């Protein structure tokens, strides 16, 4: 992971060099539509109040839970005790980004959805409520964190989510084998280059032309930046949008040339 100073420096550079977030200078019709109708959508999100209320509840919980950490291999490398409020403060997607993911799902309306990295289920709930017809399969490594997520789903009346608890390298392939295809995947799990690329290759096997992906923390570390660079160069990828803390990937074969945008958000 980069130091806080390095991330701030990179973010300032992003702000200075990215394309205008209002759509000026963007010549791709698809991306211009995305900017105008999704990125700049200011309509109130109906479910936001109740979901953010759950976030605030988690931020106040002082209980200590035991959390399993999985490495790149197949075994648990350590268990440690962490407070719920600390996990909530450091692991949950900030409101701004959880809500833009909600708006993206609400606009493109994917049905078969994968989320790698449930955490406490805050972003999961935003995704699920963005399209009630969608079917969300979400994956969490830690049993104690997964149990809290399940409670949040119940409290928020999120009924279109199936949570799979266990190591991603075991649970993800099993679920994908049962699916005919996926329409959208949010990858926010093991923030390591090799793992991220492995998840992407697995998900591509079940993808179609209209499948899209969101990768979290693409500038979080040198490894994640390297993974993002390789994803952009993948022969099946035609369009990417870099919003600094998240990156969007579209396959879209009808786009005759590769397009890569960095847009201020």
Number of C-alpha atoms within 10 A of each C-alpha: 13 13 10 10 9 14 15 12 11 16 15 11 11 18 16 11 12 16 17 16 18 15 19 10 10 17 9 13 9 11 20 18 13 18 20 13 14 20 20 15 12 9 7 8 13 10 14 17 11 12 21 14 12 18 21 14 12 21 16 14 13 12 12 13 14 15 18 19 15 19 14 16 10 11 10 13 11 10 12 10 11 14 17 20 19 17 17 21 15 9 14 19 19 14 16 10 17 18 18 18 23 24 24 18 22 18 14 17 17 23 18 18 24 25 23 23 24 29 26 27 28 24 24 28 26 25 30 25 24 24 20 16 13 19 19 26 22 23 26 25 25 20 15 16 21 23 17 16 21 18 13 20 23 11 12 17 11 19 14 17 22 14 19 19 21 17 21 22 16 11 15 22 13 11 13 17 11 8 10 9 18 23 21 26 26 24 23 22 20 18 21 20 19 15 19 22 17 13 19 17 14 13 21 18 12 15 19 15 13 14 22 24 23 22 23 23 19 24 23 21 18 14 18 23 16 17 22 24 12 13 19 22 13 12 10 15 19 20 21 23 19 22 21 20 15 19 22 18 22 21 22 17 15 8 13 8 9 16 15 17 17 18 22 18 20
